[in-house]
Amino acid sequence: MSSMKKLVLSTLFLVACGGMPSNVVSPKVVQAKAASDLSCPEATVEAVGNTSWKATGCGKTASYTCWTSPGMGEGTCTKEP
């Protein structure tokens, strides 16, 4: 397959995938939210499911649901009650 054809197919694939929601959120997004919520810059995060995360730090714990979609940038997280 020519390199031009590979490039075109790769581009089409990326464009097609860009329109689909994704549950993949970077740990740094979750860590930043947890650091703010827990008032703890040293908070650590751990994925516990496809969209679920657990944060711990400074003697506190929090659970988050995180997601991303096209146009949302790196994603967003909501602290669970």
N, C-alpha and C positions, 0 to 999 in steps of 0.2 A: 504494500500500500504506500502510495507516495506521501511525503511529509506534508504536503499541502492538504491532501485528503484527510490525513490524521488530524491536522489542525482544525479543519472545518468540522469534522465529526466531534472532536473534543469540545469545541466551542458550542455546538448545538446541544450537546449533552449538558454542559454547564448551564446554559440558558434554560433548558427544560427543567433541570433540577432546582434552579433558582426560584421557580414559581411554587415549589412545594414547601409547606411548613416543615420545620426541623425542630427536634427536641434537644439538639446538641447545643449546650451552653458551656462556654469556657469556665473552668474552675475559678479563674480570676474574677469573673463577673459575680459569681456566688460569694467569693471571699470578700470582695469589696462591699457587697450588701451586708454580709454577716459582720464585718468589722464595724460598719456604721451602726447596725441594729444592736450589737452586743457591746458597743463602746469598747472594742478590743481589737487593736490593729494586728495582734498576733493570732486572731481567729483562724482555725484551720477548717477545711471543708472536705467532705467525702460524699461521693455519689452513692446513693442507696437505692436507686431505681432509674428508670428511663428519664424521668423529669424531677425526681426527688433527691434532695441533698440534705445532709446533716452538717451543722456547723457547731464547733465547740471552741471555747476560749475564755480566759479570765473567769473560770468557774461557772460559765453559763453555756447553755445549749439552745439551739434553735433548729427548726426544720423549715425547708423551703421547697416550693414548687417553682421550677424555672422552665422557660420556653423561649423560642425565637421563631420568627417568621420573616419572610422577605421584607425589607424596609425597616426592620426593628433594630438594625445594628447588631450588637453582640448578644442581645437578648435581655430578658428581664426576669426577676425573681420576686415571688410573693412569700412573705413569712407566714407560716401556718400558725393558727392560734394555739 
